[in-house]
């Protein structure tokens, strides 16, 4: 979004950096939410039925479902960690990321 001479400055939330930050926050929030839902479903097991009909959350996981539950919990944990990082850790600002030529860096005293 280039600004032409005489055009009004972009409003709040309309710059490329603001849109990228909002996208990161939405994606991070979606990953964290999905991860928490998966953890709750795997731990509560609403589809399971115990032989003694006490509570489905107290039923032991059948041996054939252990790999599936483990994979679901690991994927959920990964989603929560990655999503939290997207939401909480700010993205590097332009010109500060590694690999930027020295003459284009903001902190270069020669500019």
Buried (B, 14 or more C-beta within 10 A) or exposed (E): EEEEEEEEEEEEEEBEEEEEBEEBBEBBBEBBEBBBEBBEEBEEBEEBEEEEEEEEEEBEEEEEBEEEBEEBBEEBEEBBEBBBEBBEEEEEEEEEEEEBEEEEBEEEEEE
